């Protein structure tokens, strides 16, 4: 299977058909709720049970509901839809949220562990995170009896996150024996893990890369270390990622989320306590965020200016414009498609399952969950009819790979069929399912599949079986 990236790279996966006719590290983002006792009025169990299968009942009057919403964010341009709707970190007169009678307070908590802890201790009501990190937090919350659900998709990373390498590193396989810097238990970790797992590197080689890796506290430091030539490669995000490549002669971007365009998604998570007590407020909050995204799309220059004036967010107007070029702000249709219908093979479910696998390998979680149990679709569904049901994102168009394109990874997998049959064996279906998960996450790709039968039987018969 060959996969093209923006600059001509490919990922090759060879499926070899045989027998067709013959045969806790708490330091880096791990929530330890045992340490949270006394951390807020809501520490411990929520006392609320949310049944997401039941219809959402919105009271005729929301007078009894709180109008205050406290939201954990980190300094990330993807959350600008909410910030624009709010007019800043706190609700400004005349803003979208003010018009809905809400009082929203965005709290900047850059540390991922502290962000999850703030939600668990009732110091915030809503948390910005990513679908992959959520797989870890949800499992750890469940073990401690803390109820919460994902309810809103914020954005797709579309080039803002990536893997960069020094001169001579042109593919993922070239990372073997090299030193890579990344922030553990963050989207950077997931991006690296997913790329390595999708490559042709052996398990031992992948483990060696992680054992030699330089761990950092955030996604900015890896780019700095790379620019200083202290590591061979780094997983970082823009603008630091692009700056680091420019500062190191011969360096290049190996792959990023323009290629893995359905791998890193920001989401919002709400505590069950808040959702149960203020459902109308939560619907208005989601509605206002979507209206903020609409404002950005319709009047981007005004949005850039507003972002640049937000104190403590530290994203100037020109940088906001550049950074927004690397994300896809989700609209209503994107939300509906991302979470999908219950039981559907959605992008959310695909990411969540892959992330669970990573965190189980890291022994940070012990159990896996049905992705449907981790999300509450009702608040977005309540907005049906208020926003277009068709995504504003243009569909991808096929572009032939350039001649001589170099693969960014090559993987060889064997699949088996019943004798004299094109019926795949059960164990081979697992292999194909793994490749399908990868292909779904790397949607911005061109795929070639190469395979062969064994040598038993007539060539003409084998050709028919191959087809």
Secondary structure, 3 states (H helix, E strand, C coil): CECCCCCCCEEEEEEEEECCCCCCCHHHCCCCHHHHCCCCCCCCCCCCCCCCCCCCCCCCCCCCCCCEEEEEECCCHHHHHHHHHHCCCECCCCCHHHHCCCEEEEEECCCHHHHHHHHHCCCCCEEEEEHHHHHHHHHHHHHCCCCEEEEEEEEEECCCEEEEECCCCCCCHHHCCCCEEEECCCHHHHHHHHHHHCCCCCHHHHHHHHHHCEEECCCCHHHHHHHCCCCCEEEEECCHHHHHHHHCCCCEEEEECCCCCCCCEEEEEEEHHHHHHCHHHHHHHHHHHHHHHHHHHHCHHHHHHHHHCCCCCCCCHHHHHHHHCCEEECCHHHHHHHHCCCCCCCHHHHHHHHHHHHHHHCCCCCCCCCHHHHECCHHHHCCECCECCCCCCCCCCCCCCCCCCCEEEEEEEEEEECCCCCCECHHHHHHHHHHHHHHHHCCCCCCCCECCCCCCCCHHHHHHHHC
